[in-house]
Amino acid sequence: MEITRKSCLFASRGLLLLGCLLFATAFISSTLYAFYIIASPFYAAGAITAAILVMLTAAYGINQIRSKIWFTLGLIFTAFAARLVWVLWIDTPPASDFLFMYNAASSAAVGDFSFNDTEYFLAWVYQMGFTMYEALIISLFNEPMLILKLINVCVSTITVWVVYKAASSVFNERSGRIAGFAYALYIPNIMMCSVLSNQHFSTMFFMTGCLAAVAKRWQTSRSQWLVIGLCFGLGQLFRPIGGIFIAGLAVYLLLCHLLPQFSRRKLLVSVSKLTGVIAVFYAIQLLVSSLFMQAGYTEYPLSNREPYWKFMVGLNTATDGKWSLEDGKYVLQFKLGEERDAAELAVVKERLQDKAAVAALFARKFVFFWGAKDDAAMWSLGEMNLPAIQVSAERIEGASYAVMSLFGVLALIALLRRRTVSRSTLFLVLLLGYAAIHLAIEIQARYRLDIMPAFIILQSYGVYWLLQRVRKIQLFKARTI
């Protein structure tokens, strides 16, 4: 028993050290980038200092609200209002993949499914989930573009509440309020509400599943595994990253439930829960795939029929693992299926041969993915010809992200000092797992948005911890005077 507890603590501390490395990398690289985009070192330092003061002041202020109900109402109103104002002000047109899916949804709404023969939907059938959701809205409303964006506002606001409750569950009410407030005013999330992205729904569902996993009221509930599996399964229909969350849940169950007080009963319960989650998760995929195929929406299950593409692009040293036009042209020579899979796998193997180059690529990708500016301003404002607003948004986001990264470092250092295994381990494992998989696959700064709730939940404890230290210092001084 003692051996398993020590092993659990050792593993937890190892994860915390890796998390410190991630947050420290994000802080250093994002700070350097903030200095670059703001141009003046003096103004950049001032912006970061101001962001620290605003975060601490806001955190102190919101935690003076005694009523949880009034705080929750204020949080929801703030999150909803900020997103609604942005959507009504910025009329972002669909672009890139989002345009493909919207056009396909418009066709599906009138019964035309010829888009299924296009290269895009033949390769990435999983995009049908979000496309058919858009098709439903288009068929029901006269102004579907606005309705879709208003739904984004509502879904994003729900996610703010989920972040607040999740942080409250794994830390405390004060940390939860800090996390909820930070996510409510997180600029990229606000700006992306005017973009017809599939990330809004997937983030809400995946994070709700995580909340069910960590919330105390669910720990003894027999339906916990059903709720988690349902949420993860629905999230997968919108964005195929469910495997990361299932793997994260497995590690969390191992470190936080099984190993601390190992017993055969706990082993049976943990395995049963995880099995139940996986069963529900795949049942949803199978059910929706079958319904879509029987209805004639698609010929294939909701899956990725080009599994090596993301790895092929992600291992391209010439583009630092970002999307490559040359790679795209190359693979189109080969027929989708076994022929293209073989060609892409050959390129992957070739790019893995130079171990030194691969290691250097991983380092560059890690720094870029966690330290570069978020792409939300580009996606939301790129077609709007509003350069002044875009630059201002990028500068504010850069300074605030650097500060959150700093608080993330403080949070994990504080958790290291506690010498216990926190339920926040789930979000740390998810963050590290997400970082690890993106070392090998294609990266875009936009993909960071999927895991930012976990990032913000963890950093919230750093803000809380620092405020507690300041309070103790003030009390000490008051007693000595």
C-alpha positions in Angstrom: 0.0 0.0 0.0 2.8 2.4 1.0 4.7 1.6 -2.2 1.7 2.4 -4.5 1.1 5.7 -2.6 4.8 6.7 -3.0 4.7 5.7 -6.7 1.6 7.8 -7.2 3.2 10.8 -5.5 6.4 10.4 -7.5 4.4 10.3 -10.8 2.3 13.3 -9.8 5.5 15.3 -9.0 7.0 14.3 -12.3 3.9 15.6 -14.1 4.0 18.8 -12.1 7.6 19.4 -13.2 6.7 18.8 -16.8 3.8 21.2 -16.4 6.2 23.8 -15.0 8.4 23.4 -18.1 5.3 23.9 -20.3 4.1 27.0 -18.5 7.7 28.4 -18.2 8.2 27.9 -22.0 4.8 29.6 -22.7 5.7 32.5 -20.4 9.2 33.1 -21.8 8.3 32.7 -25.5 5.0 34.7 -25.2 6.8 37.5 -23.3 9.4 37.7 -26.0 6.6 37.7 -28.6 4.8 40.5 -26.7 7.9 42.6 -26.8 8.1 42.0 -30.5 4.5 42.9 -31.4 4.4 45.9 -29.1 7.7 47.1 -30.5 8.7 49.3 -27.5 10.3 47.3 -24.6 9.0 50.0 -22.2 5.4 49.7 -23.3 5.6 45.9 -23.5 6.9 45.6 -20.0 4.2 48.1 -18.9 1.5 46.0 -20.6 2.5 42.8 -18.9 2.8 44.6 -15.5 -0.6 46.1 -16.1 -2.0 42.7 -16.9 -0.7 41.3 -13.7 -2.2 44.1 -11.7 -5.6 43.8 -13.5 -5.7 40.1 -12.9 -4.8 40.4 -9.2 -7.2 43.3 -8.6 -10.0 41.6 -10.5 -9.4 38.3 -8.6 -9.5 40.1 -5.3 -12.7 42.0 -6.2 -14.7 39.1 -7.5 -13.9 37.1 -4.4 -15.4 39.9 -2.2 -18.8 38.9 -3.6 -20.3 36.8 -0.8 -23.2 35.2 -2.7 -22.3 32.4 -5.1 -25.6 33.0 -6.9 -24.9 36.7 -7.5 -21.4 35.9 -8.6 -22.6 33.2 -11.0 -25.2 35.5 -12.5 -22.6 38.2 -12.9 -20.2 35.8 -14.5 -22.7 34.5 -17.0 -23.9 38.0 -17.8 -20.4 39.3 -18.4 -19.4 36.3 -20.6 -22.6 36.5 -22.6 -22.6 40.2 -23.0 -18.9 40.3 -24.2 -19.5 37.6 -26.8 -22.9 39.0 -27.9 -21.4 42.5 -28.5 -18.6 41.0 -30.5 -20.8 38.9 -32.7 -23.2 41.8 -33.4 -20.3 44.2 -34.1 -18.0 41.9 -36.1 -19.7 40.1 -39.0 -17.0 37.6 -39.8 -17.6 35.7 -43.1 -16.7 31.9 -43.2 -13.3 31.1 -44.6 -11.1 28.1 -45.2 -12.4 24.8 -43.7 -15.3 26.7 -42.1 -16.4 27.9 -45.5 -16.3 24.3 -46.9 -18.5 23.1 -44.1 -20.9 26.0 -44.3 -21.4 25.6 -48.1 -21.8 21.9 -47.6 -24.4 22.5 -44.9 -26.2 24.9 -47.1 -26.4 22.1 -49.8 -27.4 19.5 -47.3 -30.2 21.7 -46.0 -31.9 21.5 -49.4 -31.2 17.8 -49.8 -28.1 18.0 -52.0 -25.3 15.8 -50.7 -23.1 15.9 -53.7 -20.4 17.5 -51.6 -19.6 14.0 -50.2 -17.7 13.3 -53.4 -15.3 16.1 -52.8 -11.8 15.4 -51.6 -12.4 17.2 -48.3 -15.3 15.1 -47.1 -14.1 11.9 -48.6 -10.9 12.1 -46.5 -12.3 13.7 -43.3 -15.7 12.2 -42.9 -15.7 13.3 -39.2 -16.5 16.8 -40.3 -20.0 15.6 -41.2 -21.1 15.9 -37.5 -20.6 19.7 -37.4 -21.8 20.1 -41.0 -25.1 18.4 -40.3 -25.6 20.5 -37.2 -25.2 23.6 -39.4 -27.5 22.1 -42.0 -30.2 21.7 -39.4 -29.9 25.4 -38.3 -29.9 26.6 -41.9 -33.0 24.6 -42.7 -34.9 26.1 -39.7 -34.0 29.8 -39.8 -34.1 32.6 -42.4 -30.9 34.2 -41.0 -28.8 31.1 -40.3 -25.4 32.8 -40.2 -26.5 35.1 -37.3 -28.3 32.2 -35.5 -25.2 30.0 -35.7 -23.1 32.8 -34.2 -25.6 33.4 -31.5 -25.5 29.7 -30.6 -21.7 30.1 -30.4 -22.3 32.8 -27.9 -24.5 30.6 -25.7 -22.3 27.6 -26.0 -19.2 29.6 -25.1 -21.0 31.1 -22.1 -21.9 27.7 -20.8 -18.2 26.7 -21.1 -17.3 29.7 -18.9 -19.6 28.3 -16.2 -18.1 24.8 -16.6 -14.6 26.2 -16.2 -15.7 28.0 -13.0 -17.2 24.9 -11.5 -14.3 22.7 -12.6 -11.7 24.9 -11.0 -13.9 25.2 -7.9 -14.1 21.4 -7.6 -10.3 20.7 -8.0 -9.1 23.7 -6.0 -11.6 26.0 -4.1 -14.3 28.5 -4.8 -11.9 31.4 -5.0 -9.8 29.7 -7.6 -13.0 28.8 -9.5 -14.1 32.4 -9.6 -10.7 33.4 -10.9 -10.7 30.8 -13.6 -14.3 31.6 -14.7 -13.6 35.3 -14.9 -10.3 34.8 -16.8 -12.1 32.5 -19.4 -15.1 34.9 -19.6 -12.8 37.7 -20.8 -10.3 35.5 -22.7 -10.1 37.5 -25.9 -9.5 34.7 -28.4 -12.5 32.8 -27.1 -14.6 36.0 -27.4 -13.4 36.7 -31.0 -13.9 33.1 -32.2 -17.6 33.4 -31.4 -18.0 35.3 -34.7 -16.3 32.4 -36.5 -18.3 29.3 -37.5 -15.8 27.0 -35.8 -16.5 23.5 -34.6 -14.4 24.1 -31.5 -17.2 25.8 -29.5 -19.3 22.7 -29.1 -16.4 20.2 -28.7 -14.8 22.3 -26.0 -18.1 22.6 -24.1 -18.8 18.9 -24.2 -15.3 17.7 -23.4 -15.0 20.1 -20.5 -18.4 19.1 -19.2 -17.2 15.5 -19.2 -14.1 16.6 -17.2 -16.3 18.4 -14.7 -18.3 15.2 -14.2 -15.0 13.4 -13.6 -13.7 15.8 -10.9 -16.9 17.2 -9.2 -17.3 15.8 -5.7 -21.1 15.3 -6.2 -20.3 12.8 -9.0 -17.7 10.7 -7.1 -20.3 8.3 -5.7 -22.8 8.6 -8.5 -23.4 5.4 -10.5 -24.3 7.5 -13.6 -20.9 9.3 -13.6 -19.4 7.1 -16.2 -22.5 7.5 -18.4 -22.4 11.3 -18.2 -18.6 11.4 -19.0 -19.0 9.0 -21.9 -22.0 10.9 -23.3 -20.1 14.2 -23.1 -16.9 12.9 -24.6 -18.9 11.1 -27.3 -20.8 14.2 -28.3 -17.6 16.2 -28.3 -16.0 13.7 -30.7 -18.8 14.3 -33.2 -17.7 17.9 -33.5 -13.9 17.5 -33.2 -12.0 14.2 -33.2 -9.8 14.6 -30.2 -11.7 12.4 -27.8 -8.9 9.9 -27.6 -6.8 12.5 -25.7 -9.5 13.0 -23.1 -10.1 9.2 -22.7 -6.4 8.7 -22.2 -6.3 11.6 -19.7 -9.2 10.2 -17.8 -7.4 6.8 -17.6 -4.3 8.4 -16.1 -6.4 10.5 -13.7 -8.3 7.4 -12.4 -5.0 5.6 -11.9 -3.2 8.4 -10.0 -6.1 10.0 -8.1 -8.4 7.0 -7.4 -6.6 3.7 -7.7 -3.0 4.0 -6.5 -3.4 6.3 -3.4 -5.4 3.5 -1.6 -5.1 0.5 -3.8 -7.6 -2.3 -3.4 -9.3 -4.9 -5.6 -12.6 -3.2 -5.2 -11.2 0.2 -6.3 -9.5 -1.6 -9.2 -12.8 -3.1 -10.3 -14.6 0.3 -9.9 -12.0 2.2 -11.8 -11.9 -0.3 -14.7 -15.7 -0.5 -14.8 -16.0 3.3 -15.0 -13.4 3.6 -17.7 -14.9 0.7 -19.7 -18.3 2.3 -19.4 -17.0 5.7 -20.6 -15.3 4.0 -23.6 -18.4 1.9 -24.4 -20.8 4.9 -24.4 -18.2 7.0 -26.3 -18.0 4.5 -29.2 -21.7 3.7 -29.1 -22.4 7.3 -29.9 -20.0 7.3 -32.8 -21.4 4.0 -34.1 -25.0 5.2 -33.7 -24.6 8.5 -35.4 -22.4 7.0 -38.2 -25.1 4.4 -38.9 -27.9 6.9 -38.9 -26.0 9.2 -41.3 -25.1 6.3 -43.6 -28.6 4.9 -43.7 -30.0 8.3 -44.4 -27.7 8.7 -47.3 -25.7 11.6 -45.9 -22.4 9.8 -46.3 -21.1 6.4 -47.4 -18.5 6.1 -44.7 -18.4 6.1 -40.9 -17.5 9.4 -39.1 -13.7 8.9 -39.1 -10.4 10.1 -40.5 -9.8 8.2 -43.8 -6.3 9.9 -44.2 -4.7 9.0 -40.8 -1.1 9.8 -41.7 -1.7 13.2 -43.2 -1.5 15.1 -39.8 1.8 13.3 -39.0 3.3 13.9 -42.4 2.7 17.6 -42.1 3.6 17.7 -38.5 7.1 16.2 -39.2 7.9 18.6 -42.0 11.0 20.5 -40.9 10.7 23.0 -43.7 7.4 24.4 -42.4 8.0 23.7 -38.7 5.1 21.3 -38.6 2.5 23.8 -40.0 0.3 23.2 -43.0 2.2 22.6 -46.2 1.0 23.4 -49.7 3.7 21.2 -51.2 2.7 18.3 -49.1 -0.9 18.8 -50.1 0.0 18.7 -53.8 2.2 15.7 -53.3 -0.4 13.5 -51.7 -3.1 14.3 -54.3 -1.2 12.3 -56.8 -2.3 9.2 -54.9 -5.7 7.6 -54.7 -7.4 8.1 -51.3 -7.1 4.9 -49.3 -4.3 2.3 -49.2 -2.3 3.9 -51.9 -2.2 7.4 -50.3 -1.7 5.9 -46.8 1.3 4.0 -48.1 2.8 7.2 -49.7 2.2 9.3 -46.6 3.6 6.7 -44.3 6.7 6.4 -46.4 7.2 10.2 -46.1 6.7 10.0 -42.3 9.3 7.3 -42.0 11.7 9.2 -44.1 11.3 12.4 -42.0 11.8 10.4 -38.8 15.2 9.1 -39.9 17.2 12.2 -38.9 16.8 12.0 -35.1 18.6 15.3 -34.5 16.5 17.2 -37.0 13.3 15.7 -35.4 14.4 16.7 -31.9 15.1 20.2 -33.1 11.7 20.3 -34.9 9.9 19.2 -31.7 11.6 21.9 -29.7 10.7 24.6 -32.3 7.1 23.4 -32.5 6.8 23.3 -28.7 7.9 26.9 -28.4 5.7 28.1 -31.3 2.6 26.3 -30.2 2.7 27.5 -26.6 4.3 30.9 -27.1 3.1 32.4 -30.4 0.2 34.7 -30.7 -3.3 33.1 -30.9 -4.8 33.1 -34.4 -8.3 34.2 -33.2 -7.7 37.8 -34.4 -6.8 36.6 -37.8 -9.8 34.2 -38.1 -12.2 36.8 -36.8 -10.9 40.0 -38.3 -8.8 38.8 -41.3 -11.5 39.5 -43.8 -12.9 42.6 -42.1 -10.2 45.1 -43.0 -9.9 46.3 -39.4 -6.1 46.3 -38.9 -6.1 48.7 -35.9 -8.5 46.5 -33.9 -6.7 43.3 -34.9 -3.3 44.7 -33.8 -4.8 45.9 -30.5 -6.5 42.6 -29.8 -3.2 40.7 -30.5 -1.3 43.0 -28.2 -3.8 42.6 -25.3 -4.0 38.8 -25.9 -0.2 38.6 -25.9 0.3 40.4 -22.6 -2.6 38.6 -20.9 -1.5 35.1 -22.1 2.1 35.8 -20.9 0.7 36.7 -17.5 -1.5 33.6 -17.3 1.5 31.5 -18.2 3.4 33.1 -15.3 0.6 32.3 -12.9 0.6 28.7 -14.3 4.2 28.3 -13.2 3.3 29.7 -9.7 0.4 27.3 -9.5 2.4 24.2 -10.2 5.2 25.2 -7.9 2.6 25.7 -5.1 1.1 22.3 -5.9 4.6 20.7 -5.8 5.0 22.1 -2.2 1.7 20.5 -1.1 3.1 17.0 -1.6 -0.3 15.6 -2.3 -2.0 14.3 -5.5 -4.6 16.9 -6.5 -7.7 16.3 -8.6 -6.4 19.0 -10.9 -4.1 16.2 -12.2 -6.8 15.5 -14.8 -6.3 18.9 -16.4 -2.5 18.8 -16.1 -2.5 15.4 -17.8 -4.8 16.7 -20.5 -2.5 19.7 -21.1 0.6 17.6 -21.2 -1.0 15.0 -23.4 -2.2 17.6 -25.8 1.2 19.1 -25.9 2.8 15.7 -26.6 0.6 14.7 -29.5 1.1 18.1 -31.2 4.9 17.5 -31.2 4.2 14.9 -33.9 1.1 16.3 -35.8 0.3 19.5 -37.6 0.1 22.6 -35.4 -1.8 25.8 -35.7 -2.1 28.4 -32.9 -5.9 28.0 -33.2 -5.6 24.4 -32.0 -4.5 25.8 -28.6 -8.1 27.0 -28.0 -9.2 23.4 -27.5 -7.2 23.0 -24.3 -7.2 26.5 -23.0 -9.9 25.8 -20.4 -7.4 23.3 -18.7 -4.6 25.9 -19.0 -6.8 28.6 -17.4 -8.1 26.3 -14.6 -4.5 25.4 -13.6 -3.2 29.0 -13.7 -6.1 30.2 -11.5 -4.6 28.5 -8.5 -1.4 30.5 -9.1 -3.4 33.8 -8.8 -5.1 32.5 -5.7 -1.8 31.3 -4.1 -0.1 34.7 -4.7 -3.1 36.6 -3.2 -2.9 34.4 -0.2 0.8 35.1 0.2 0.2 38.9 -0.1 -2.6 38.6 2.5 -0.4 36.7 5.0 2.4 39.3 4.6 -0.1 42.1 5.3 -1.4 40.3 8.3 2.2 39.8 9.6 3.0 43.4 9.2 -0.2 44.5 10.9 0.7 42.3 13.9 4.2 43.6 14.2 3.3 47.3 14.1 
